Amino acid sequence: MICKEVEIEFVTPAIVSTRVSDRGYVAPSSYIAATTVRGALLSSLLYHGYVDEELVAKEAERPSVIASPAYPLSGEGKRALPATLLHIRCKVCKEVRIPQDFRITAEGIEGAETLCRNGHPAVESPHPKPVYLSGEKGMEDANVSCESPINVGMSRYRASAAGKMLYIYEAISPKSRFWFRVVSLEDVEVPSQQTLWLGRGITRGFGEARMRVRSEISFEGLAERMRDASREGRELLFYSLSPIARVDGDKYCGYPSRVDLYRLSAKRRGGELRIRNIYGRPIDVSLGWSITREREGERPNLFSVAPMGSLVVASPHETSPEDLAMLFLAGTVEDVLGSPITGLNMLGPAELALGENL
Ligand SMILES: [Zn+2]
């Protein structure tokens, strides 16, 4: 198994939008969805000859190359993570509170603050937007720099601007950087450097990015660190790097009461994570296209699901440290309308998951 942390830097503007208006794509996303990252990675591996069409077709049925969502990476190489509900900032004195030690009680999470240290109740929480959690200020918004090229449709006959054809794209600026994790279960090679194309309009030159491996992650080392967390029935605070949902065909639940570990991407023993509470503001998630069936209309959305940055009180049952390590790195594979979808339920113990590095 190969586990790597990867960074990408855009070379051209990238259209990774959250909304489509009648004039074009607007509201660029502050992160790149896991399905988009995985699709781009597989396309690039195919383009560069690391995999063949057959393998890509197999990936659509049984995913073995799994990517996390991509979050911003600062100029100094700091990784942004989705903020939790407990990361707050005072609107008056700008003081930041970052929960240092969470404790779980029967009532919920102890240590959750609703006032700033100076007693102001006017606090804002960036949750679930990505933030940088280190540095002098303790927490900084991970803003993605954007630009809005305006495109004019040209008339083929008059060789000048065509009427009513004005398109606006809000695009992520070149030089913007993001990081993500990739797991390759069957040792499909992930080269140390490669070109990727992400988002829309790639045939017109948008979304070209250079990818570079930042570090290798030791799966065995990670599993070892999960030993304590995997103690039978022990309630623990988990943090989710991805949206949370349990999906079965055309039904789904965005605040599930358990995560089945038999749904892990690798063949593992199973067990489950029983969930008592999920703390996160609901979001809508677009799951992107299937790699092999890339047709309009096959783009399922999940509405009101627990977001990335959710805190989850849960206890493991009949599960192993290896299973929890796999859940953290690759999440589960859910069945969406008969197709396997990755990039959901990437849960890890909060203390570990919110730390700097693996
Ligand atoms: Zn204050």
Residues whose N, C-alpha, C, O or C-beta is under 5 A from the ligand:
A	BS01	ZN	C90 V92 C93 E95 C116 N118 H120
